[in-house]
Amino acid sequence: MRHAVIVFTLNLLPVLIGGCGAESASPSAVPSTVSSLVASLAGNYTLVVTVDDHCSQIAMRQWVYRAALAGGGGNFLSVNVIGGGYNEMTNVGQMYAFADSTARFVWTFGSDEFDVPLAATRLSLYGSSDTIIRNGAINGTIVGDASTSDDHSRCYGAHSFSLVSTG
């Protein structure tokens, strides 16, 4: 009897393992081309930028914006924000997507300061970031200079960001 239980268990084990692997293979469809990836990422987000810890001259560490990734054609999306010192939707960067589900962001917060109505204090941030896009989540590190409209001394650092879809 003991031998029969062992044989049964050994025969059943590959079926159980195979069943687990098949179920977790792919929870959602992955865009197959750069243009389909870009199309799937276009939309509304909450953007949170957290300034590097060693940038103590920047009083607010975390800046929150309503953001929109808008199609620019090909592998390109514009990053537009409102809030955090911007009183109307303003372009603050570009996202370039690649076939391997990575993206390069070029951030230019504050470059249109004379064309856009601004609140008293806003973040200025210039830099770039490379990130991997996983299940629609976009998180990364902006390597570059940060300052505010109140304090123009620049602080070079690694500033984190996340874009969370709002539907």
C-alpha positions as CSV (number, residue, x, y, z in Angstrom):
1,M,0.0,0.0,0.0
2,R,2.8,2.4,0.9
3,H,4.4,1.8,-2.5
4,A,1.1,2.6,-4.3
5,V,0.8,5.9,-2.5
6,I,4.4,6.9,-3.4
7,V,3.9,5.9,-7.1
8,F,0.6,7.8,-7.2
9,T,2.2,10.9,-5.6
10,L,5.1,10.8,-8.0
11,N,2.8,10.5,-11.0
12,L,0.6,13.4,-9.8
13,L,3.5,15.8,-9.0
14,P,4.2,16.8,-12.6
15,V,0.5,17.5,-13.3
16,L,0.3,19.7,-10.2
17,I,3.5,21.6,-11.1
18,G,2.4,21.9,-14.7
19,G,-1.0,23.2,-13.7
20,C,0.6,25.9,-11.5
21,G,2.9,27.1,-14.2
22,A,0.2,27.3,-16.8
23,E,-2.0,29.4,-14.5
24,S,0.7,32.0,-13.7
25,A,2.1,32.3,-17.3
26,S,0.6,35.7,-18.1
27,P,-2.1,37.5,-16.1
28,S,-2.6,40.2,-18.8
29,A,-1.9,40.7,-22.5
30,V,1.4,42.5,-23.2
31,P,1.5,45.0,-26.0
32,S,3.3,43.5,-28.9
33,T,4.6,46.6,-30.7
34,V,5.9,50.0,-29.6
35,S,2.9,51.7,-31.0
36,S,0.5,49.4,-29.1
37,L,2.5,50.0,-25.9
38,V,2.3,53.8,-26.4
39,A,-1.4,53.5,-27.1
40,S,-1.9,51.5,-23.9
41,L,0.0,54.0,-21.8
42,A,-1.8,57.2,-23.0
43,G,-4.2,58.4,-20.4
44,N,-4.6,60.1,-17.0
45,Y,-2.3,59.5,-14.1
46,T,-1.3,60.8,-10.7
47,L,2.4,61.7,-10.8
48,V,4.3,61.8,-7.5
49,V,7.9,63.2,-7.5
50,T,10.0,62.7,-4.4
51,V,13.1,64.9,-4.2
52,D,16.4,63.2,-3.2
53,D,16.9,63.1,0.6
54,H,20.1,65.2,0.4
55,C,18.4,68.2,-1.2
56,S,17.6,69.8,2.1
57,Q,17.1,73.3,0.6
58,I,13.9,72.1,-1.1
59,A,11.3,72.4,1.7
60,M,8.7,70.0,0.2
61,R,10.1,66.5,-0.5
62,Q,7.0,65.2,-2.3
63,W,5.2,66.9,-5.2
64,V,1.9,65.6,-6.5
65,Y,0.3,66.3,-9.9
66,R,-2.6,65.3,-12.0
67,A,-0.9,64.1,-15.2
68,A,-1.7,63.1,-18.7
69,L,0.4,61.0,-21.1
70,A,-0.7,62.3,-24.5
71,G,0.2,60.8,-27.9
72,G,2.9,62.5,-29.8
73,G,3.1,59.9,-32.6
74,G,5.4,56.8,-33.0
75,N,7.1,55.9,-29.7
76,F,6.6,59.3,-28.1
77,L,4.2,60.6,-25.4
78,S,4.1,64.1,-23.9
79,V,3.9,64.3,-20.1
80,N,1.6,67.1,-19.1
81,V,0.7,68.1,-15.5
82,I,-1.5,70.4,-13.4
83,G,-1.1,71.1,-9.7
84,G,2.1,71.4,-7.7
85,G,2.5,75.0,-8.8
86,Y,1.0,74.7,-12.3
87,N,-2.4,76.4,-12.6
88,E,-3.1,74.8,-16.0
89,M,-2.1,71.7,-17.9
90,T,1.6,72.2,-18.8
91,N,4.1,70.0,-20.7
92,V,6.9,69.0,-18.3
93,G,8.5,66.2,-20.3
94,Q,8.5,63.4,-22.9
95,M,8.4,59.7,-22.7
96,Y,10.0,57.5,-25.4
97,A,8.8,53.9,-25.3
98,F,10.8,50.9,-26.6
99,A,9.8,47.4,-27.8
100,D,11.3,45.8,-24.7
101,S,8.8,47.6,-22.4
102,T,11.2,50.2,-21.3
103,A,10.9,53.9,-21.5
104,R,13.2,56.9,-21.3
105,F,11.8,60.1,-19.8
106,V,13.2,63.5,-20.4
107,W,12.0,65.9,-17.7
108,T,11.8,69.6,-18.2
109,F,9.8,71.0,-15.2
110,G,9.9,74.7,-15.2
111,S,11.1,75.3,-18.8
112,D,7.8,77.1,-19.8
113,E,7.7,79.3,-16.7
114,F,7.0,82.5,-18.7
115,D,4.2,81.0,-20.8
116,V,2.2,79.3,-18.0
117,P,0.3,80.8,-15.0
118,L,2.2,79.6,-12.0
119,A,1.4,79.4,-8.3
120,A,3.9,81.0,-5.9
121,T,6.1,77.9,-5.4
122,R,6.7,75.1,-7.9
123,L,9.3,72.5,-8.5
124,S,11.9,72.9,-11.3
125,L,13.4,69.6,-12.3
126,Y,15.6,68.8,-15.3
127,G,16.9,65.3,-15.9
128,S,16.2,62.0,-17.5
129,S,15.2,58.5,-16.3
130,D,15.1,55.1,-17.8
131,T,12.5,52.7,-16.5
132,I,10.9,49.4,-17.0
133,I,7.1,49.3,-17.5
134,R,5.5,46.4,-15.7
135,N,1.7,45.8,-15.8
136,G,1.1,49.4,-16.6
137,A,3.1,50.6,-13.6
138,I,5.6,53.4,-14.3
139,N,8.2,54.1,-11.6
140,G,11.7,55.3,-11.8
141,T,14.5,57.7,-10.8
142,I,15.1,61.1,-12.3
143,V,18.8,61.8,-12.3
144,G,19.2,65.5,-12.5
145,D,18.9,69.0,-11.0
146,A,16.0,70.1,-8.8
147,S,15.2,73.5,-7.3
148,T,12.1,75.5,-6.5
149,S,10.9,78.8,-7.7
150,D,11.6,80.1,-4.2
151,D,15.2,78.8,-4.0
152,H,17.1,78.7,-7.3
153,S,20.1,76.8,-5.9
154,R,20.1,73.6,-7.8
155,C,20.5,70.2,-6.1
156,Y,21.8,67.3,-8.3
157,G,20.4,64.0,-7.2
158,A,18.3,60.9,-7.8
159,H,14.7,61.9,-7.5
160,S,12.1,59.2,-7.6
161,F,8.8,59.3,-9.4
162,S,5.7,57.2,-10.0
163,L,2.9,57.5,-12.4
164,V,-0.3,55.7,-11.3
165,S,-3.2,55.4,-13.7
166,T,-6.4,57.0,-12.6
167,G,-8.4,55.2,-15.2
